[in-house]
């Protein structure tokens, strides 16, 4: 799994590529912590771009729920970009797509 963090005008964008499983989830958690810390400083949203994620395991889904709830509590919305593939299938199969804000692309997520 690889990540790239980019601070934009109205959001912190965390791009993730590769597999998110029990092995890589702790690394994703570190990067989400960093993204949320930077977002809180500027009162920004966090956009998690999962376009390049080829596999999303339950450990990754758990992180999405945790950070979605954390964002709601702290006023830092989590916007997940999942246009298709494994992330979207996993989110739909678990009905988490009804809880978490999903977007087809980064541009749409930045617009909120």
C-alpha positions in Angstrom: 0.0 0.0 0.0 1.2 3.5 -0.9 -0.2 6.8 0.2 0.2 10.4 -0.8 -1.0 13.4 1.2 -1.9 16.7 -0.4 -3.3 19.8 1.3 -5.7 21.6 -0.9 -7.7 24.9 -0.4 -10.7 23.2 1.3 -9.5 19.7 2.1 -6.7 17.4 2.9 -6.6 14.7 0.3 -5.1 11.3 1.2 -4.6 9.1 -1.9 -4.3 5.4 -1.2 -3.2 2.8 -3.7 -2.7 -1.0 -3.4 -4.3 -3.3 -0.9 -5.8 -2.4 2.5 -5.8 -5.4 4.7 -4.8 -6.3 8.3 -1.1 -5.9 7.4 -1.4 -2.4 5.9 -4.3 -1.0 8.0 -2.0 0.2 10.8 -0.1 2.3 8.2 -3.4 3.7 6.8 -4.4 4.6 10.3 -1.2 6.6 10.8 -1.8 8.5 7.6 -5.4 9.1 8.5 -4.3 10.5 11.9 -2.0 12.8 10.1 -4.6 13.9 7.6 -7.2 14.6 10.3 -4.6 16.5 12.4 -3.8 18.7 9.4 -7.5 19.1 8.5 -8.4 20.2 12.0 -5.8 23.0 11.9 -7.5 24.6 8.9 -11.0 23.4 9.6 -10.9 21.3 6.4 -12.5 18.1 5.2 -10.6 14.9 4.7 -10.9 13.3 1.2 -9.8 9.7 1.2 -9.2 8.8 -2.5 -9.5 5.0 -2.8 -9.5 5.0 -6.6 -6.3 3.0 -6.7 -7.2 0.5 -4.0 -7.3 -3.0 -5.4 -8.5 -4.8 -2.2 -10.3 -3.5 0.8 -10.6 -5.9 3.8 -12.7 -5.7 6.9 -9.8 -4.0 8.8 -9.9 -1.2 6.3 -13.7 -0.9 6.5 -13.4 -0.7 10.3 -11.0 2.3 9.9 -13.4 4.0 7.6 -16.2 3.7 10.2 -13.9 4.9 13.0 -12.7 7.9 11.1 -16.1 8.8 9.8 -17.4 8.9 13.4 -14.4 10.7 14.6 -14.9 13.3 11.8 -18.5 13.8 12.8 -17.6 14.3 16.4 -14.8 16.8 15.6 -16.5 18.6 12.7 -14.0 17.2 10.1 -16.0 15.4 7.5 -14.6 12.3 5.8 -15.4 12.1 2.1 -14.5 8.8 0.5 -13.7 8.6 -3.2 -14.7 5.1 -4.3 -15.8 5.1 -8.0 -15.7 1.3 -8.4 -13.8 -1.9 -7.8 -13.1 -3.6 -4.5 -13.7 -0.5 -2.2 -17.1 0.2 -3.7 -18.2 -3.4 -3.6 -17.1 -3.8 0.0 -18.8 -0.6 1.1 -22.1 -1.6 -0.7 -21.9 -5.2 0.6 -21.7 -4.0 4.2 -24.2 -1.1 3.5 -21.5 1.3 4.8 -22.3 3.3 1.7 -25.4 4.4 3.6 -23.3 5.8 6.4 -20.2 7.2 4.7 -20.2 9.9 2.1 -19.0 8.4 -1.2 -18.0 10.3 -4.3 -17.2 9.2 -7.8 -14.1 11.4 -8.0 -11.8 13.8 -6.1 -13.2 16.9 -7.8 -16.7 16.0 -6.6 -15.5 15.3 -3.1 -13.7 18.6 -3.0 -16.9 20.3 -3.9 -18.6 18.5 -1.1 
